[in-house]
Amino acid sequence: MHSSEAGYVCLASGLYYHMFKQKGFTLIELIAVMVLVGFLAISIVPRFSFQDVNASAEVYTLESTLRYAQSRAKNDTEYWGVEIERNGYSLHRYSSDSTLELIPGVNSSAYSFPSGVTANAQFVIFDSRGRPVNKSFKPLSTPLKIAINGVNRNIIITPETGLIR
């Protein structure tokens, strides 16, 4: 290959090609980069699961319902609580018997977990001081642990103070 005229290059075959300075990227280069970015995105997306996000939201929703029951118990002469079952929970007001109440934001007395989320079944009842009590309405002496499966997270309710975390 040798240079014959300014701006032209002579190849061994005798063909001349005009050499010019390239400004920007060619369409093929842009498409190749987009394909590579697409492959990277496809490999990363499965690591982020929307089911994990939904399960975490369920934990916060249950915590919120527990805090609501605790708040109602503090402002009432009756006990309030949440009956947690494997696949959901319900809000109760305890007087001479257990009365189902509407869960705020759900407009139902019972709430079902989405598929993949379960909890250990138990009653969580609060007295007028916001402390967790047992079914005999006696204050608990040990922390109450609610295991939420599907997120591997626990909700702990502290005795005496009723701190929900």
N, C-alpha and C positions, 0 to 999 in steps of 0.2 A: 504494500500500500504506500503510495506517495502522494504528496500534495502537488496538484498541478496549477490550479487557479485559486484565487482567494475565495474561500467559502465552499470549495468542492474538494472531495476526496476521491481518489481513483482506487478502486478495488482491483484485486488480481484478475477479475473477470472483465475488467474494462468498463464497468458501469460506474457512472458518477452519481453520487448522492449529495444533496445539498445539506451541509451541516448548519444547524442553527442553534441558538441558545434556547433551551426549553424553559418556559415560565409556567409554573404550576404542575399539576399532576395529570396524567392521562386518565381516560375513563376506565381503562383496564386496571390501572393501579388502584383507583378508588374502589372499584368493585372487589378486587382482591382483599383490600383492607376491610371492607364491610363484611365479607364472608368470614374472615378470620375473627373479627369482633363478634359475629353471630355465633361461631363455634364456641368461643370463650363464654359468651352469655348462656348458651345452652348447658355448658358444663357447670356453671356456677349456680344457676337458678334452683336445681334440685336440693341444694344445701339449705336453702331458706324455705321452710315449710309453713304454709298458711295455717295448717292444723296446729302447729306450735303456738302461733299467734292467737288463734281462737281459744286454745286451751288456757293460755295465760290470761286472756280476757275473762274467762270463766272464773278463775281464781279471784280476780279483782271484783267481779260481780258478786260472788259469794261473800267476800269480805265486806262489801258494801251492805249487803243484806244483814249480815251479822251485826254490823255497826248500827244499822237502822233499828234492829230488834233491841239492842243494848240501849240506844237512845230512848226508844219508846218505854222501856222498862224503868229508866231513870225518871221519866216524867209521868209515870202512872202508878197506881197502887197495886197493879197486877203484874205478874211475871210475863215476860215476853221471851220468845225463843225461836230457834230454827231447827226443824227436824230434817236432818240430812240423811238421805237414802243413797243407795249405790248410784242411781242414775239421775238424781235431782234433789230438790229440797223444797220445803214449804215453811211459811211463816205462821207462827202460832201465838195466841194470847191465852195465858193460863189464868183462869179464875177458878170456879168450882169444877170446870172441865176445860178441855182444850178447844179453842175456837180458831178456825183458819181465818187468816187475814190476807188482804191483797198485798202483794209484793210491789213496792213502788217501781215504776218503769216497766213492769211486766203486765200489770193489771190482771193478775191471776194470783190465786193463793198457792199455786205450785209452779215450780220451774224445772224443766228437764235439761240435763246436760246434753251437749251435742255428742255424736258418736266419737268414741275414743277417749272420752273424759269420764272418769268415775271417782267416787269418794267413798271413804269408809263410813258406814251407817252409824249415826249417833244423834242424840239430842243435845242442843246447846241452848241452855236457858239462862236468862239474866234476871237478877233481882233489882230492887229499886236503887241500889248503889252502883249498878252496872257490872257487878261481879258475876262470874259464871257459877251456877249452882247445879246440883244433881236433880234427879227426878223427885226426890223428897224435899227439894228446895233448901238444901243445906249447902253452904259455900264449899267450893272445891278447895282441896289443899295442894293439889298438883296441877301443873299446866295441862291444858286440854289441847290435844294435837289432832288436827283434821288433815288426813293425808289425801291429796288430790293426785290421782293416777292419770297419766297422759301428759303431765307436765313435770312430774317428779318434784313437786313443791308441797310444802306443808303450811297450814295456817296454825299458828300457836296462839292460844288465849291464856294469858297470865292470870293465875288466881289472885284474889284480893284486889287487884287494880282493874282487871278486865281488859288489859291492853291486848289488842288484836294485831298480830303481825304475821 
